[in-house]
Amino acid sequence: MTNAGPPPPRTVVPIEHALLIADAFDQAQVTELRHSVAACARTAGLRDDRLDDFVLAVNELITNAVRHGGGQGWLRLWKEPGLLLCEVADHGPGISTQNLDNRSRPAPETAGGWGLWLARELTDAMDVETGSAGTTVRIITATVPAEQHVGRHRSGE
């Protein structure tokens, strides 16, 4: 017996996210990686200040991984609908609770301690997992400014 009817329609499930970069790095690759992140972020839809802010935030995270996380790290950059996400991981000693909980702006004359603060300030969301086996920081930025999201109401409307 054969199936005489037309074949059933195929269902295509959209991919939820697209991986743009997955790479290990050390001090020698920081500049090249920053340029790759900038190119991918631009292609993903970031422009102007949002592009600059995201790239600076990523640069702070990869620099922290090199300086404080054992000299090397791993970066993953991917996009999801309306979002650009970056995750930087290292195998350093972790971040102290005191440093992690401190969300105040460093004093202007402070030479260090700006990395996590800047990454948090320059992106829409940041999550940190840290412990004696290393640290993973994930930042998220919307590729479409909030006032352009469908269904959002601006004040005064």
C-alpha positions in Angstrom: 0.0 0.0 0.0 1.4 3.4 -0.9 0.5 6.9 0.3 -1.3 8.4 -2.6 -1.7 11.8 -1.0 0.7 14.7 -1.2 3.6 14.6 1.3 3.0 16.5 4.5 4.3 20.0 4.7 7.7 20.3 6.2 8.1 22.3 9.4 11.1 24.5 9.6 12.0 25.5 13.1 13.9 28.7 13.2 17.3 28.7 14.9 17.0 30.7 18.1 20.5 32.0 18.0 23.4 32.3 15.7 27.0 31.9 16.9 29.2 34.7 15.5 32.5 34.0 17.3 33.7 31.2 19.5 37.4 31.6 20.2 40.1 31.2 22.8 42.4 34.2 23.4 45.4 35.5 25.2 47.2 38.9 25.4 48.4 38.5 21.8 44.8 38.2 20.4 43.1 41.0 22.3 43.3 43.6 19.6 42.4 41.3 16.8 39.5 39.9 18.8 38.2 43.4 19.6 38.1 44.2 15.9 36.3 40.9 15.1 33.7 41.7 17.8 33.2 45.2 16.3 32.7 43.8 12.8 30.2 41.2 14.0 28.3 43.6 16.2 28.0 46.1 13.3 26.7 43.2 11.1 24.2 42.2 13.9 22.7 45.7 13.8 24.5 47.8 16.4 25.4 51.3 15.3 27.0 54.5 16.7 27.2 54.8 20.5 25.6 51.4 21.1 28.2 49.8 18.9 31.1 51.7 20.6 29.7 50.9 24.1 29.3 47.2 23.4 32.8 46.9 21.9 34.3 48.8 24.9 32.4 46.5 27.3 33.7 43.4 25.6 37.2 44.8 25.5 37.1 45.4 29.3 36.0 41.8 29.8 38.7 40.2 27.7 41.3 42.5 29.2 40.1 41.4 32.7 40.4 37.8 31.7 44.0 38.3 30.6 45.0 40.4 33.6 43.1 38.6 36.4 42.0 35.3 34.9 45.1 33.4 34.3 46.4 35.1 31.1 43.8 33.7 28.7 40.1 33.3 28.2 37.3 32.1 25.9 34.8 34.4 24.1 31.5 33.5 22.6 29.5 36.1 20.7 26.0 35.3 19.3 22.8 36.9 18.3 19.2 36.2 19.1 16.2 38.0 17.8 16.8 41.7 18.8 19.8 40.9 21.0 23.5 40.6 20.9 25.1 38.5 23.6 28.8 38.0 24.6 30.2 35.6 27.1 33.8 35.8 28.3 35.2 33.0 30.5 38.5 32.4 32.3 40.1 29.9 34.7 41.4 32.5 37.2 40.9 32.5 40.9 37.5 34.2 40.7 36.2 37.6 41.8 35.8 38.3 45.5 32.3 38.9 46.8 33.3 42.4 47.9 34.5 43.3 44.4 31.5 41.7 42.8 28.9 43.4 45.0 30.5 46.8 44.7 28.5 48.6 42.0 29.7 52.1 42.7 31.7 54.0 40.1 35.4 53.8 40.8 37.1 57.1 41.8 38.4 59.0 38.8 42.0 58.7 39.9 41.7 54.9 40.3 44.0 53.1 37.9 42.1 49.8 38.0 38.8 48.4 38.9 36.8 49.9 36.0 36.2 46.8 33.9 33.1 45.2 35.4 31.6 48.6 36.2 32.0 49.8 32.6 30.7 46.5 31.2 27.6 46.8 33.4 27.0 50.5 32.6 27.5 50.1 28.8 25.2 47.2 28.2 21.6 46.4 28.9 22.3 43.4 31.2 25.2 41.6 32.8 25.5 38.4 34.7 28.6 37.1 36.5 29.3 33.5 37.7 32.5 33.2 39.6 34.4 30.9 41.8 37.7 29.3 42.5 37.6 27.5 39.1 37.1 30.8 37.1 34.7 33.5 36.1 32.2 33.7 33.3 30.6 37.1 32.5 27.7 37.5 30.0 26.6 40.8 28.7 23.5 41.5 26.6 22.6 44.5 24.4 19.5 45.0 22.4 20.3 45.5 18.7 17.2 47.7 18.4 17.0 50.6 20.8 14.2 50.2 23.3 12.1 53.1 21.8 12.0 51.2 18.5 10.8 47.9 19.8 7.3 47.0 18.5 4.6 47.4 21.0 6.6 49.8 23.3 4.9 53.0 24.2 6.9 56.2 24.6 6.0 58.5 27.4 3.5 61.2 26.2 1.7 58.9 23.7 
